Amino acid sequence: MEHDQRFGTQRSVTLPGPLALDGGQILTPVTIGYETYGTLNGDASNAILICHALTGDQHVASLHPVTGKPGWWTRMVGEGKPIDPARHFIVCANVLGSCMGSSGPATAAADGQPYAMRFPVITIRDMVRAQAMLLDHLGVRVLTTVGGSMGGMQVLEWAATYPERVRSAVIVASAARHSAQNIAFHEVGRQAIMADPKWRGGDYYASNDPPADGLAVARMAAHITYLSEDGLTEKFGRKLQARESKGFGFDADFQVESYLRHQGLSFVDRFDANSYLYITRAMDYFDLAEEHGGLLANAFRGTKTRFCLVSFDTDWLYPTRESRSIVQALNAAGAAASFVELSSPFGHDAFLLDVPELFRVVDGFLKAGGL
Amino acid sequence: MNGQALLALRPDLRIIADHVAPGSRALDIGCGDGALMAALRDHAGVDARGIEIDAGNVASAVARGLSVVQGDADVDLAGYPSNAFDYAILSQTLQTTRAPDKVLDELLRIGGRAFVSFPNFAYWRVRASLLWGGRMPVTRTLPVAWYATPNIHHLTIDDFRAFLKARAIVTEGAWFLNGDRLTSEWAANFRAEHAVFLIRR
């Protein structure tokens, strides 16, 4: 396996396709950026697919090539961690529509020019279908899927679309549909991008001058939803930034302002504005019940998959009641389901942070499934 | 059933474990850290599911490979379809629910049979404590003072029998415990510290 070019970090594959999309269009070919860690065992039963969140990427446990920072889930993935390359064959792929090596608006279309807004609108299910193509390419038939936030939506979609392939599924801080409030926040972000004069209808790639201001504002608005009020108050309160008194102007007087500005600015270096439009749209369209006749339990009818769901008590973006309604549907379908609401002050972001109980639950759940 | 895990079980749980049919499906409501579920799974091949209110207990149960959902017997049973389980198990929890009658209805809807165990508030030590001491009892099975007890619907064995009779619920089995020893049915309402009933519609 060491000499197999399919495996390792910073990989990319272009599959001939075609990929039939929910929106009716066909994408061909399909390029997917991905990483693998660990070794696929003899009967190919130790595969774990990790699904990333909205602005995540495939660098789950390796240095990010742009930022130089460690992977985004090194607390969960690594030696001695619940997901361990010593035991597991770990795959993490950049989602369809994103900008870290998978086909998306920044990729060249057949005419050699970037797709930009000509890229077809995609869904969470389209992302999952593309991942399934990648796993076929890697020789993985049966797998465990793990993901938080939008990653959790992909895990749910995997279990519903490929029930015979998913042995176990871990869904953290997620939901089976996007609420009106979720859609509303995303719309603010999209409007910020499209209102930026540098957006130019999405055709900004040649200029080397992307709509960074709009994207930064979108990120700032979204970032607030990832935190909790208590967490923000504890971290910043009304403290002023590098000054003794209010400036009576519109500089970043408050620490929370300069924190958000920093979050927005550092984001534009690593993310494409059009990808942000497409992926938030995919999330907004997501409604697993609607895809299954309006009844969520129908999505899991007859499933053999083991499920584990975790929510956080301060997460108001994907609150506990969203996880509970999934659990109720799983119970109604007779599925083997576990669920726990964990306590954390960090809001939605808790799934990326140091919450020992989360790791304990995931570790126990995976080991009990023979992983 | 046999094995060390069974011997380590609380006496009422051991009775339940001994009477759940191998290979059946059981829902343990208020399953704690999953001790009974693990014993049922490991020694009788029971497909056991659990509900537990305490997050720490849920994490422990999930970590031992059990399917446990954090939830509350008073509200979360409604989400389970009818006849989804062969047994619904409610051990030492009935007296802590807000609406015990509705919880029992749900148990018998979800499971074909239900095990219910509860402390007997007509046990002679409890009576003696009130009669002679004039104080709310604090005993081995009721170890918490009046202001901190989770028990909000105190009941006796005779209360439970009357409840079953009034609703035409069938008793398939009844076990009466004093400490970890079974006592006879004779004067159980006076002599037993707690009781285990196996009931069905």
Interface residues (C-beta under 8 A of the other chain):
Chain A: R306 C308 R324 V327 Q328 N331 A332 G334 A336 A337 S338 F339 V340 E341 L342 S343 E357 R360 V361 D363 G364 F365 K367 A368 G369
Chain B: R49 A55 G56 V58 A59 A61 V62 A63 R64 G65 L66 S67 V68 V69 Q70 G71 D76 G79 Y80 P81 A84
